[in-house]
């Protein structure tokens, strides 16, 4: 076994990890969580951390 065999195994392992991440991201079980995360900026009543307009006059 030489360095090229090791490089080949690392490349195949990287490809398999990439494909696993893609399968997880586009899987049906992850869709609901991603949709909830995408709608977080539009949630009402979440003013924590928002600056008051009167505190920063322009």
mmCIF file as Biopython writes it, N, C-alpha, C and O atoms, coordinates in Angstrom:
data_model
#
loop_
_atom_site.group_PDB
_atom_site.id
_atom_site.type_symbol
_atom_site.label_atom_id
_atom_site.label_alt_id
_atom_site.label_comp_id
_atom_site.label_asym_id
_atom_site.label_entity_id
_atom_site.label_seq_id
_atom_site.pdbx_PDB_ins_code
_atom_site.Cartn_x
_atom_site.Cartn_y
_atom_site.Cartn_z
_atom_site.occupancy
_atom_site.B_iso_or_equiv
_atom_site.auth_seq_id
_atom_site.auth_asym_id
_atom_site.pdbx_PDB_model_num
ATOM 1   N N  . UNK A ? 1  ? 0.856   -1.180 0.000  1.0 0.0 1  A 1 
ATOM 2   C CA . UNK A ? 1  ? 0.000   0.000  0.000  1.0 0.0 1  A 1 
ATOM 3   C C  . UNK A ? 1  ? 0.893   1.231  0.000  1.0 0.0 1  A 1 
ATOM 4   O O  . UNK A ? 1  ? 1.750   1.397  0.868  1.0 0.0 1  A 1 
ATOM 5   N N  . UNK A ? 2  ? 0.677   2.084  -0.984 1.0 0.0 2  A 1 
ATOM 6   C CA . UNK A ? 2  ? 1.484   3.294  -1.065 1.0 0.0 2  A 1 
ATOM 7   C C  . UNK A ? 2  ? 0.598   4.521  -0.832 1.0 0.0 2  A 1 
ATOM 8   O O  . UNK A ? 2  ? -0.581  4.389  -0.503 1.0 0.0 2  A 1 
ATOM 9   N N  . UNK A ? 3  ? 1.164   5.691  -1.003 1.0 0.0 3  A 1 
ATOM 10  C CA . UNK A ? 3  ? 0.465   6.947  -0.708 1.0 0.0 3  A 1 
ATOM 11  C C  . UNK A ? 3  ? -0.717  7.159  -1.638 1.0 0.0 3  A 1 
ATOM 12  O O  . UNK A ? 3  ? -1.704  7.778  -1.239 1.0 0.0 3  A 1 
ATOM 13  N N  . UNK A ? 4  ? -0.645  6.662  -2.869 1.0 0.0 4  A 1 
ATOM 14  C CA . UNK A ? 4  ? -1.750  6.849  -3.809 1.0 0.0 4  A 1 
ATOM 15  C C  . UNK A ? 4  ? -2.991  6.043  -3.400 1.0 0.0 4  A 1 
ATOM 16  O O  . UNK A ? 4  ? -4.118  6.478  -3.635 1.0 0.0 4  A 1 
ATOM 17  N N  . UNK A ? 5  ? -2.785  4.886  -2.796 1.0 0.0 5  A 1 
ATOM 18  C CA . UNK A ? 5  ? -3.913  4.117  -2.279 1.0 0.0 5  A 1 
ATOM 19  C C  . UNK A ? 5  ? -4.600  4.871  -1.142 1.0 0.0 5  A 1 
ATOM 20  O O  . UNK A ? 5  ? -5.828  4.905  -1.065 1.0 0.0 5  A 1 
ATOM 21  N N  . UNK A ? 6  ? -3.816  5.462  -0.277 1.0 0.0 6  A 1 
ATOM 22  C CA . UNK A ? 6  ? -4.361  6.249  0.826  1.0 0.0 6  A 1 
ATOM 23  C C  . UNK A ? 6  ? -5.130  7.459  0.294  1.0 0.0 6  A 1 
ATOM 24  O O  . UNK A ? 6  ? -6.218  7.769  0.778  1.0 0.0 6  A 1 
ATOM 25  N N  . UNK A ? 7  ? -4.570  8.129  -0.687 1.0 0.0 7  A 1 
ATOM 26  C CA . UNK A ? 7  ? -5.251  9.283  -1.288 1.0 0.0 7  A 1 
ATOM 27  C C  . UNK A ? 7  ? -6.573  8.863  -1.920 1.0 0.0 7  A 1 
ATOM 28  O O  . UNK A ? 7  ? -7.567  9.580  -1.808 1.0 0.0 7  A 1 
ATOM 29  N N  . UNK A ? 8  ? -6.593  7.730  -2.570 1.0 0.0 8  A 1 
ATOM 30  C CA . UNK A ? 8  ? -7.822  7.229  -3.185 1.0 0.0 8  A 1 
ATOM 31  C C  . UNK A ? 8  ? -8.876  6.926  -2.130 1.0 0.0 8  A 1 
ATOM 32  O O  . UNK A ? 8  ? -10.048 7.253  -2.318 1.0 0.0 8  A 1 
ATOM 33  N N  . UNK A ? 9  ? -8.481  6.311  -1.030 1.0 0.0 9  A 1 
ATOM 34  C CA . UNK A ? 9  ? -9.427  5.995  0.037  1.0 0.0 9  A 1 
ATOM 35  C C  . UNK A ? 9  ? -9.975  7.269  0.677  1.0 0.0 9  A 1 
ATOM 36  O O  . UNK A ? 9  ? -11.161 7.334  1.002  1.0 0.0 9  A 1 
ATOM 37  N N  . UNK A ? 10 ? -9.137  8.271  0.861  1.0 0.0 10 A 1 
ATOM 38  C CA . UNK A ? 10 ? -9.592  9.536  1.437  1.0 0.0 10 A 1 
ATOM 39  C C  . UNK A ? 10 ? -10.559 10.231 0.481  1.0 0.0 10 A 1 
ATOM 40  O O  . UNK A ? 10 ? -11.546 10.817 0.925  1.0 0.0 10 A 1 
ATOM 41  N N  . UNK A ? 11 ? -10.294 10.175 -0.807 1.0 0.0 11 A 1 
ATOM 42  C CA . UNK A ? 11 ? -11.193 10.774 -1.787 1.0 0.0 11 A 1 
ATOM 43  C C  . UNK A ? 11 ? -12.551 10.083 -1.791 1.0 0.0 11 A 1 
ATOM 44  O O  . UNK A ? 11 ? -13.585 10.749 -1.833 1.0 0.0 11 A 1 
ATOM 45  N N  . UNK A ? 12 ? -12.557 8.766  -1.749 1.0 0.0 12 A 1 
ATOM 46  C CA . UNK A ? 12 ? -13.812 8.015  -1.724 1.0 0.0 12 A 1 
ATOM 47  C C  . UNK A ? 12 ? -14.569 8.294  -0.422 1.0 0.0 12 A 1 
ATOM 48  O O  . UNK A ? 12 ? -15.789 8.455  -0.441 1.0 0.0 12 A 1 
ATOM 49  N N  . UNK A ? 13 ? -13.869 8.352  0.683  1.0 0.0 13 A 1 
ATOM 50  C CA . UNK A ? 13 ? -14.508 8.657  1.964  1.0 0.0 13 A 1 
ATOM 51  C C  . UNK A ? 13 ? -15.116 10.061 1.943  1.0 0.0 13 A 1 
ATOM 52  O O  . UNK A ? 13 ? -16.218 10.263 2.454  1.0 0.0 13 A 1 
ATOM 53  N N  . UNK A ? 14 ? -14.418 11.021 1.365  1.0 0.0 14 A 1 
ATOM 54  C CA . UNK A ? 14 ? -14.945 12.380 1.255  1.0 0.0 14 A 1 
ATOM 55  C C  . UNK A ? 14 ? -16.185 12.437 0.380  1.0 0.0 14 A 1 
ATOM 56  O O  . UNK A ? 14 ? -17.143 13.140 0.700  1.0 0.0 14 A 1 
ATOM 57  N N  . UNK A ? 15 ? -16.169 11.700 -0.724 1.0 0.0 15 A 1 
ATOM 58  C CA . UNK A ? 15 ? -17.331 11.651 -1.602 1.0 0.0 15 A 1 
ATOM 59  C C  . UNK A ? 15 ? -18.522 11.030 -0.884 1.0 0.0 15 A 1 
ATOM 60  O O  . UNK A ? 15 ? -19.643 11.523 -1.010 1.0 0.0 15 A 1 
ATOM 61  N N  . UNK A ? 16 ? -18.298 9.964  -0.141 1.0 0.0 16 A 1 
ATOM 62  C CA . UNK A ? 16 ? -19.386 9.329  0.601  1.0 0.0 16 A 1 
ATOM 63  C C  . UNK A ? 16 ? -19.957 10.251 1.672  1.0 0.0 16 A 1 
ATOM 64  O O  . UNK A ? 16 ? -21.170 10.282 1.878  1.0 0.0 16 A 1 
ATOM 65  N N  . UNK A ? 17 ? -19.104 10.994 2.347  1.0 0.0 17 A 1 
ATOM 66  C CA . UNK A ? 17 ? -19.580 11.966 3.341  1.0 0.0 17 A 1 
ATOM 67  C C  . UNK A ? 17 ? -20.415 13.058 2.674  1.0 0.0 17 A 1 
ATOM 68  O O  . UNK A ? 17 ? -21.464 13.448 3.188  1.0 0.0 17 A 1 
ATOM 69  N N  . UNK A ? 18 ? -19.945 13.544 1.539  1.0 0.0 18 A 1 
ATOM 70  C CA . UNK A ? 18 ? -20.680 14.569 0.799  1.0 0.0 18 A 1 
ATOM 71  C C  . UNK A ? 18 ? -22.051 14.053 0.384  1.0 0.0 18 A 1 
ATOM 72  O O  . UNK A ? 18 ? -23.052 14.747 0.555  1.0 0.0 18 A 1 
ATOM 73  N N  . UNK A ? 19 ? -22.103 12.854 -0.154 1.0 0.0 19 A 1 
ATOM 74  C CA . UNK A ? 19 ? -23.381 12.289 -0.584 1.0 0.0 19 A 1 
ATOM 75  C C  . UNK A ? 19 ? -24.322 12.055 0.596  1.0 0.0 19 A 1 
ATOM 76  O O  . UNK A ? 19 ? -25.536 12.210 0.462  1.0 0.0 19 A 1 
ATOM 77  N N  . UNK A ? 20 ? -23.769 11.685 1.748  1.0 0.0 20 A 1 
ATOM 78  C CA . UNK A ? 20 ? -24.593 11.510 2.944  1.0 0.0 20 A 1 
ATOM 79  C C  . UNK A ? 20 ? -25.193 12.837 3.404  1.0 0.0 20 A 1 
ATOM 80  O O  . UNK A ? 20 ? -26.353 12.884 3.814  1.0 0.0 20 A 1 
ATOM 81  N N  . UNK A ? 21 ? -24.415 13.903 3.339  1.0 0.0 21 A 1 
ATOM 82  C CA . UNK A ? 21 ? -24.916 15.223 3.728  1.0 0.0 21 A 1 
ATOM 83  C C  . UNK A ? 21 ? -25.997 15.692 2.760  1.0 0.0 21 A 1 
ATOM 84  O O  . UNK A ? 21 ? -27.010 16.247 3.186  1.0 0.0 21 A 1 
ATOM 85  N N  . UNK A ? 22 ? -25.796 15.476 1.474  1.0 0.0 22 A 1 
ATOM 86  C CA . UNK A ? 22 ? -26.800 15.852 0.480  1.0 0.0 22 A 1 
ATOM 87  C C  . UNK A ? 22 ? -28.086 15.058 0.693  1.0 0.0 22 A 1 
ATOM 88  O O  . UNK A ? 22 ? -29.179 15.621 0.622  1.0 0.0 22 A 1 
ATOM 89  N N  . UNK A ? 23 ? -27.970 13.765 0.951  1.0 0.0 23 A 1 
ATOM 90  C CA . UNK A ? 23 ? -29.146 12.937 1.196  1.0 0.0 23 A 1 
ATOM 91  C C  . UNK A ? 23 ? -29.886 13.404 2.449  1.0 0.0 23 A 1 
ATOM 92  O O  . UNK A ? 23 ? -31.117 13.410 2.470  1.0 0.0 23 A 1 
ATOM 93  N N  . UNK A ? 24 ? -29.158 13.789 3.479  1.0 0.0 24 A 1 
ATOM 94  C CA . UNK A ? 24 ? -29.792 14.284 4.702  1.0 0.0 24 A 1 
ATOM 95  C C  . UNK A ? 24 ? -30.493 15.615 4.445  1.0 0.0 24 A 1 
ATOM 96  O O  . UNK A ? 24 ? -31.615 15.826 4.905  1.0 0.0 24 A 1 
ATOM 97  N N  . UNK A ? 25 ? -29.837 16.508 3.715  1.0 0.0 25 A 1 
ATOM 98  C CA . UNK A ? 25 ? -30.390 17.843 3.484  1.0 0.0 25 A 1 
ATOM 99  C C  . UNK A ? 25 ? -31.647 17.802 2.617  1.0 0.0 25 A 1 
ATOM 100 O O  . UNK A ? 25 ? -32.571 18.588 2.830  1.0 0.0 25 A 1 
ATOM 101 N N  . UNK A ? 26 ? -31.689 16.906 1.656  1.0 0.0 26 A 1 
ATOM 102 C CA . UNK A ? 26 ? -32.834 16.833 0.759  1.0 0.0 26 A 1 
ATOM 103 C C  . UNK A ? 26 ? -33.811 15.718 1.124  1.0 0.0 26 A 1 
ATOM 104 O O  . UNK A ? 26 ? -34.757 15.455 0.381  1.0 0.0 26 A 1 
ATOM 105 N N  . UNK A ? 27 ? -33.596 15.080 2.232  1.0 0.0 27 A 1 
ATOM 106 C CA . UNK A ? 27 ? -34.490 14.005 2.663  1.0 0.0 27 A 1 
ATOM 107 C C  . UNK A ? 27 ? -35.826 14.541 3.146  1.0 0.0 27 A 1 
ATOM 108 O O  . UNK A ? 27 ? -35.931 15.695 3.561  1.0 0.0 27 A 1 
ATOM 109 N N  . UNK A ? 28 ? -36.832 13.704 3.089  1.0 0.0 28 A 1 
ATOM 110 C CA . UNK A ? 28 ? -38.182 14.115 3.494  1.0 0.0 28 A 1 
ATOM 111 C C  . UNK A ? 28 ? -38.270 14.413 4.981  1.0 0.0 28 A 1 
ATOM 112 O O  . UNK A ? 28 ? -39.059 15.262 5.397  1.0 0.0 28 A 1 
ATOM 113 N N  . UNK A ? 29 ? -37.477 13.730 5.781  1.0 0.0 29 A 1 
ATOM 114 C CA . UNK A ? 29 ? -37.566 13.918 7.231  1.0 0.0 29 A 1 
ATOM 115 C C  . UNK A ? 29 ? -37.004 15.267 7.684  1.0 0.0 29 A 1 
ATOM 116 O O  . UNK A ? 29 ? -37.352 15.737 8.767  1.0 0.0 29 A 1 
ATOM 117 N N  . UNK A ? 30 ? -36.155 15.890 6.891  1.0 0.0 30 A 1 
ATOM 118 C CA . UNK A ? 30 ? -35.558 17.176 7.260  1.0 0.0 30 A 1 
ATOM 119 C C  . UNK A ? 30 ? -36.365 18.359 6.765  1.0 0.0 30 A 1 
ATOM 120 O O  . UNK A ? 30 ? -36.110 19.489 7.181  1.0 0.0 30 A 1 
ATOM 121 N N  . UNK A ? 31 ? -37.318 18.135 5.901  1.0 0.0 31 A 1 
ATOM 122 C CA . UNK A ? 31 ? -38.045 19.230 5.265  1.0 0.0 31 A 1 
ATOM 123 C C  . UNK A ? 31 ? -38.781 20.105 6.283  1.0 0.0 31 A 1 
ATOM 124 O O  . UNK A ? 31 ? -38.725 21.332 6.194  1.0 0.0 31 A 1 
ATOM 125 N N  . UNK A ? 32 ? -39.464 19.492 7.240  1.0 0.0 32 A 1 
ATOM 126 C CA . UNK A ? 32 ? -40.249 20.257 8.208  1.0 0.0 32 A 1 
ATOM 127 C C  . UNK A ? 32 ? -39.350 21.170 9.042  1.0 0.0 32 A 1 
ATOM 128 O O  . UNK A ? 32 ? -39.683 22.336 9.256  1.0 0.0 32 A 1 
ATOM 129 N N  . UNK A ? 33 ? -38.234 20.659 9.505  1.0 0.0 33 A 1 
ATOM 130 C CA . UNK A ? 33 ? -37.319 21.471 10.306 1.0 0.0 33 A 1 
ATOM 131 C C  . UNK A ? 33 ? -36.732 22.624 9.524  1.0 0.0 33 A 1 
ATOM 132 O O  . UNK A ? 33 ? -36.584 23.723 10.058 1.0 0.0 33 A 1 
ATOM 133 N N  . UNK A ? 34 ? -36.393 22.390 8.262  1.0 0.0 34 A 1 
ATOM 134 C CA . UNK A ? 34 ? -35.845 23.460 7.439  1.0 0.0 34 A 1 
ATOM 135 C C  . UNK A ? 34 ? -36.897 24.519 7.121  1.0 0.0 34 A 1 
ATOM 136 O O  . UNK A ? 34 ? -36.581 25.707 7.054  1.0 0.0 34 A 1 
ATOM 137 N N  . UNK A ? 35 ? -38.145 24.097 6.926  1.0 0.0 35 A 1 
ATOM 138 C CA . UNK A ? 35 ? -39.209 25.066 6.675  1.0 0.0 35 A 1 
ATOM 139 C C  . UNK A ? 35 ? -39.451 25.939 7.906  1.0 0.0 35 A 1 
ATOM 140 O O  . UNK A ? 35 ? -39.670 27.144 7.777  1.0 0.0 35 A 1 
ATOM 141 N N  . UNK A ? 36 ? -39.414 25.343 9.088  1.0 0.0 36 A 1 
ATOM 142 C CA . UNK A ? 36 ? -39.574 26.122 10.319 1.0 0.0 36 A 1 
ATOM 143 C C  . UNK A ? 36 ? -38.429 27.115 10.485 1.0 0.0 36 A 1 
ATOM 144 O O  . UNK A ? 36 ? -38.656 28.260 10.876 1.0 0.0 36 A 1 
ATOM 145 N N  . UNK A ? 37 ? -37.221 26.695 10.197 1.0 0.0 37 A 1 
ATOM 146 C CA . UNK A ? 37 ? -36.065 27.582 10.308 1.0 0.0 37 A 1 
ATOM 147 C C  . UNK A ? 37 ? -36.133 28.710 9.284  1.0 0.0 37 A 1 
ATOM 148 O O  . UNK A ? 37 ? -35.715 29.833 9.567  1.0 0.0 37 A 1 
ATOM 149 N N  . UNK A ? 38 ? -36.653 28.419 8.103  1.0 0.0 38 A 1 
ATOM 150 C CA . UNK A ? 38 ? -36.755 29.441 7.068  1.0 0.0 38 A 1 
ATOM 151 C C  . UNK A ? 38 ? -37.782 30.504 7.433  1.0 0.0 38 A 1 
ATOM 152 O O  . UNK A ? 38 ? -37.655 31.654 7.011  1.0 0.0 38 A 1 
ATOM 153 N N  . UNK A ? 39 ? -38.793 30.142 8.207  1.0 0.0 39 A 1 
ATOM 154 C CA . UNK A ? 39 ? -39.841 31.089 8.573  1.0 0.0 39 A 1 
ATOM 155 C C  . UNK A ? 39 ? -39.561 31.831 9.875  1.0 0.0 39 A 1 
ATOM 156 O O  . UNK A ? 39 ? -40.359 32.683 10.264 1.0 0.0 39 A 1 
ATOM 157 N N  . UNK A ? 40 ? -38.477 31.545 10.549 1.0 0.0 40 A 1 
ATOM 158 C CA . UNK A ? 40 ? -38.162 32.227 11.805 1.0 0.0 40 A 1 
ATOM 159 C C  . UNK A ? 40 ? -38.061 33.750 11.665 1.0 0.0 40 A 1 
ATOM 160 O O  . UNK A ? 40 ? -38.540 34.450 12.557 1.0 0.0 40 A 1 
ATOM 161 N N  . UNK A ? 41 ? -37.475 34.300 10.615 1.0 0.0 41 A 1 
ATOM 162 C CA . UNK A ? 41 ? -37.409 35.766 10.522 1.0 0.0 41 A 1 
ATOM 163 C C  . UNK A ? 41 ? -38.779 36.423 10.421 1.0 0.0 41 A 1 
ATOM 164 O O  . UNK A ? 41 ? -38.910 37.613 10.707 1.0 0.0 41 A 1 
ATOM 165 N N  . UNK A ? 42 ? -39.797 35.677 10.023 1.0 0.0 42 A 1 
ATOM 166 C CA . UNK A ? 42 ? -41.125 36.236 9.849  1.0 0.0 42 A 1 
ATOM 167 C C  . UNK A ? 42 ? -42.029 36.014 11.052 1.0 0.0 42 A 1 
ATOM 168 O O  . UNK A ? 42 ? -43.202 36.387 11.019 1.0 0.0 42 A 1 
ATOM 169 N N  . UNK A ? 43 ? -41.505 35.418 12.106 1.0 0.0 43 A 1 
ATOM 170 C CA . UNK A ? 43 ? -42.309 35.152 13.298 1.0 0.0 43 A 1 
ATOM 171 C C  . UNK A ? 43 ? -42.654 36.457 13.993 1.0 0.0 43 A 1 
ATOM 172 O O  . UNK A ? 43 ? -41.810 37.341 14.134 1.0 0.0 43 A 1 
ATOM 173 N N  . UNK A ? 44 ? -43.897 36.568 14.424 1.0 0.0 44 A 1 
ATOM 174 C CA . UNK A ? 44 ? -44.335 37.791 15.091 1.0 0.0 44 A 1 
ATOM 175 C C  . UNK A ? 44 ? -44.035 37.711 16.583 1.0 0.0 44 A 1 
ATOM 176 O O  . UNK A ? 44 ? -43.966 36.627 17.163 1.0 0.0 44 A 1 
ATOM 177 N N  . UNK A ? 45 ? -43.859 38.878 17.188 1.0 0.0 45 A 1 
ATOM 178 C CA . UNK A ? 45 ? -43.644 38.951 18.617 1.0 0.0 45 A 1 
ATOM 179 C C  . UNK A ? 45 ? -42.220 38.655 19.042 1.0 0.0 45 A 1 
ATOM 180 O O  . UNK A ? 45 ? -41.953 38.558 20.240 1.0 0.0 45 A 1 
ATOM 181 N N  . UNK A ? 46 ? -41.333 38.514 18.142 1.0 0.0 46 A 1 
ATOM 182 C CA . UNK A ? 46 ? -39.941 38.225 18.462 1.0 0.0 46 A 1 
ATOM 183 C C  . UNK A ? 46 ? -39.124 39.502 18.309 1.0 0.0 46 A 1 
ATOM 184 O O  . UNK A ? 46 ? -38.438 39.698 17.306 1.0 0.0 46 A 1 
ATOM 185 N N  . UNK A ? 47 ? -39.207 40.365 19.317 1.0 0.0 47 A 1 
ATOM 186 C CA . UNK A ? 47 ? -38.493 41.641 19.260 1.0 0.0 47 A 1 
ATOM 187 C C  . UNK A ? 47 ? -37.261 41.642 20.151 1.0 0.0 47 A 1 
ATOM 188 O O  . UNK A ? 47 ? -36.681 42.703 20.383 1.0 0.0 47 A 1 
ATOM 189 N N  . UNK A ? 48 ? -36.847 40.502 20.652 1.0 0.0 48 A 1 
ATOM 190 C CA . UNK A ? 48 ? -35.659 40.447 21.489 1.0 0.0 48 A 1 
ATOM 191 C C  . UNK A ? 48 ? -34.444 40.847 20.675 1.0 0.0 48 A 1 
ATOM 192 O O  . UNK A ? 48 ? -34.184 40.283 19.612 1.0 0.0 48 A 1 
ATOM 193 N N  . UNK A ? 49 ? -33.714 41.806 21.169 1.0 0.0 49 A 1 
ATOM 194 C CA . UNK A ? 49 ? -32.506 42.236 20.479 1.0 0.0 49 A 1 
ATOM 195 C C  . UNK A ? 49 ? -32.749 43.306 19.442 1.0 0.0 49 A 1 
ATOM 196 O O  . UNK A ? 49 ? -31.789 43.847 18.892 1.0 0.0 49 A 1 
ATOM 197 N N  . UNK A ? 50 ? -33.972 43.627 19.158 1.0 0.0 50 A 1 
ATOM 198 C CA . UNK A ? 50 ? -34.261 44.680 18.180 1.0 0.0 50 A 1 
ATOM 199 C C  . UNK A ? 50 ? -34.093 46.037 18.859 1.0 0.0 50 A 1 
ATOM 200 O O  . UNK A ? 50 ? -34.544 46.249 19.984 1.0 0.0 50 A 1 
ATOM 201 N N  . UNK A ? 51 ? -33.448 46.925 18.163 1.0 0.0 51 A 1 
ATOM 202 C CA . UNK A ? 51 ? -33.211 48.261 18.717 1.0 0.0 51 A 1 
ATOM 203 C C  . UNK A ? 51 ? -34.495 49.079 18.674 1.0 0.0 51 A 1 
ATOM 204 O O  . UNK A ? 51 ? -35.257 49.024 17.708 1.0 0.0 51 A 1 
ATOM 205 N N  . UNK A ? 52 ? -34.713 49.826 19.723 1.0 0.0 52 A 1 
ATOM 206 C CA . UNK A ? 52 ? -35.853 50.721 19.771 1.0 0.0 52 A 1 
ATOM 207 C C  . UNK A ? 52 ? -35.571 51.905 18.857 1.0 0.0 52 A 1 
ATOM 208 O O  . UNK A ? 52 ? -34.457 52.429 18.853 1.0 0.0 52 A 1 
ATOM 209 N N  . UNK A ? 53 ? -36.558 52.332 18.087 1.0 0.0 53 A 1 
ATOM 210 C CA . UNK A ? 53 ? -36.322 53.414 17.129 1.0 0.0 53 A 1 
ATOM 211 C C  . UNK A ? 53 ? -35.998 54.718 17.836 1.0 0.0 53 A 1 
ATOM 212 O O  . UNK A ? 53 ? -35.227 55.521 17.310 1.0 0.0 53 A 1 
ATOM 213 N N  . UNK A ? 54 ? -36.571 54.955 19.027 1.0 0.0 54 A 1 
ATOM 214 C CA . UNK A ? 54 ? -36.317 56.206 19.735 1.0 0.0 54 A 1 
ATOM 215 C C  . UNK A ? 54 ? -34.942 56.228 20.378 1.0 0.0 54 A 1 
ATOM 216 O O  . UNK A ? 54 ? -34.453 57.301 20.731 1.0 0.0 54 A 1 
ATOM 217 N N  . UNK A ? 55 ? -34.306 55.083 20.540 1.0 0.0 55 A 1 
ATOM 218 C CA . UNK A ? 55 ? -32.991 55.053 21.190 1.0 0.0 55 A 1 
ATOM 219 C C  . UNK A ? 55 ? -31.866 55.441 20.237 1.0 0.0 55 A 1 
ATOM 220 O O  . UNK A ? 55 ? -30.768 55.768 20.686 1.0 0.0 55 A 1 
ATOM 221 N N  . UNK A ? 56 ? -32.118 55.411 18.939 1.0 0.0 56 A 1 
ATOM 222 C CA . UNK A ? 56 ? -31.108 55.768 17.946 1.0 0.0 56 A 1 
ATOM 223 C C  . UNK A ? 56 ? -31.648 56.814 16.978 1.0 0.0 56 A 1 
ATOM 224 O O  . UNK A ? 56 ? -31.998 56.487 15.844 1.0 0.0 56 A 1 
ATOM 225 N N  . UNK A ? 57 ? -31.717 58.068 17.415 1.0 0.0 57 A 1 
ATOM 226 C CA . UNK A ? 57 ? -32.247 59.091 16.499 1.0 0.0 57 A 1 
ATOM 227 C C  . UNK A ? 57 ? -31.256 59.360 15.371 1.0 0.0 57 A 1 
ATOM 228 O O  . UNK A ? 57 ? -30.041 59.281 15.549 1.0 0.0 57 A 1 
ATOM 229 N N  . UNK A ? 58 ? -31.804 59.673 14.234 1.0 0.0 58 A 1 
ATOM 230 C CA . UNK A ? 58 ? -30.951 59.976 13.075 1.0 0.0 58 A 1 
ATOM 231 C C  . UNK A ? 58 ? -31.122 61.391 12.653 1.0 0.0 58 A 1 
ATOM 232 O O  . UNK A ? 58 ? -30.486 61.831 11.695 1.0 0.0 58 A 1 
#
